[in-house]
Structure formats: structure tokens, C-alpha cells
Amino acid sequence: MDGCRSAHFVDFDDSRIGPAIQDLWLLLPAGRADASRALTDLLAGYEDFAEFDLRELHLIEALRTLRLIHYSTWLARRWNNPAFPVAFPRFNTQRYWEDRILELREQIGAMQEGPLWSV
């Protein structure tokens, strides 16, 4: 070995069935400026192996929004499992839903801002 280490990611569940950005956006940090810088590096590394379709960039915030909705749905579907109220005590509270509504409103703003990285 040359002492150089690199990360390798394999998504066996959903590999090659959706747009590449569907998996890549999950690696981005919070905050638009930090995410934009990280996306530049991420895409440079990705393109060492495959071409990236820059038209996918506009999907980032929509995919993030779907993930937020999916997570709450996932919890709701499993709420009757005795482990879930213990593991997620805030889920069944007014505060949880107020926070989710605020989060979704913020997502509307993020989607209106346009892609993190200009095409």
C-alpha cells in the first residue's frame, strides 16, 4: 500500500436504480455554504469513476424533503411496536409535529433557492 486511504461506498439495496444524487446528497453537511463546498469535492471524486449528470443537482432539496416525510411515516407505521414509543418519545407530541412543520417550511425555501452548485 502507498499509505493513501480512500472511502468506498456501496449501496446494495438501491444501487443503480435512481439518480446518483439520490445517494450523494446524504453525504453533504448542513448549511448551504458548507454543503456547496463539500458537493464540489464529492462530485470531483465521483467523476473519477463515472460521469455525473449535473441536471440532477436540482433534486437535492426535493429528495431531502421526501426523506423528512418518509422518516415520520416510518415512525408512524411502527408506533404500535412497544419499542418505538420508548426509542422515540417525542414523536407523539405536539412539539414533534411543530418542528416537522417548521422543517418542511424551511425546505420550501431551500427548494426555491436553486441548486447548491451552479451548472
N, C-alpha and C positions, 0 to 999 in steps of 0.2 A: 504494500500500500504506500501511497505517496503522502500520507498524513492528512489528506484533504477529505473532509466528510461532507456528505450532502444528504438531504432528506428525500425520501421517496414516499409517494402517496399512491395507494391503490384503493379504488372504490369498487369492491367486488359486487356489491348489491346493485348499483346503478351504472356501472361503467359503460360508457359509450351509448347511453340511451337518451341523453339530454344534451343541452348545450354545455360546453366546457365551463362556462361561467357559473353554472349551477353548483359546481363543487368548489370552484376557486374563490368565490366571494366569501365563503365561510372562513377563509384564512386571513381575511382583512381585519385590521384593528378598528376599534371605534374611533369616531372623529373623522370628518371628511378630509382634512389635510393629511393626517397620518395614513388613512386608507388609500388616498390617491398616490402617495409616495410608495406605499407597500405594493400597490397594484402595478406600478411601473416595474418594480423588481420582480414581482411574481410573473408578469407577462413575459419579461425578458427570459426568465428561466423556463417558462412553459414553451416558449418558441425555440428553445434549444432542441426540443423534441418534436414539436408539431406546430403547424401554423394556427394562429388564433384569429378567429373572425371578430374583428373589432365592433361589428354591429351588435354583438352580444352584450356589450357594456351597459346598454340602457336597461338590461334586465336585472341588474344587481338589486336595486331597491324594491322592485316588484317581487323578486324572489325572497328578499328579506321579509317583506310584508306577509307573503304566503307562509313563510316559516313561523312567524309570530302567531298567525291564526291557527296553523296546524298544531303548534305546541299546546295551545289552550284546548283545542279539540281533543288532542291526545289525552290530556289530563281528564277532561270531562267524560270521555268514554270509559275511563278506567276508575272513576271516582268511587264506584261501589266496591272495589278491591280494598280490603281493610288497610293495606299498606300505603295506599295513596293519601288518605287524609293525614296520616302520620308524617309521611315524607313531604307533603305539600300543604301545610296547614293554612297558608294564606289563600289558597285557591278559592275556597268557598266563602270569600269575604267581599264586602263592597269595595274595599281598598284595592284588592287584586284587579277587579274589573275597571275601576277608575284608572289605575296605572296602565292597563291594556288599552283603554280608550285613548289616553294621552299618547301612548307609544304609537298607536295607529295614526293619530293626527300628525305626529312628527314624521311618520313615514309618508304621508301625503305630501308634506313639504319637501322631503328628500326626493321623492319621485318627480316633483316639479322642478327641482334644481338641474336636472340633466345628469349625464354620466359623470363618474368620478374622473375619467381620463378622456381627454378630447381625442376624437377620431381624426 
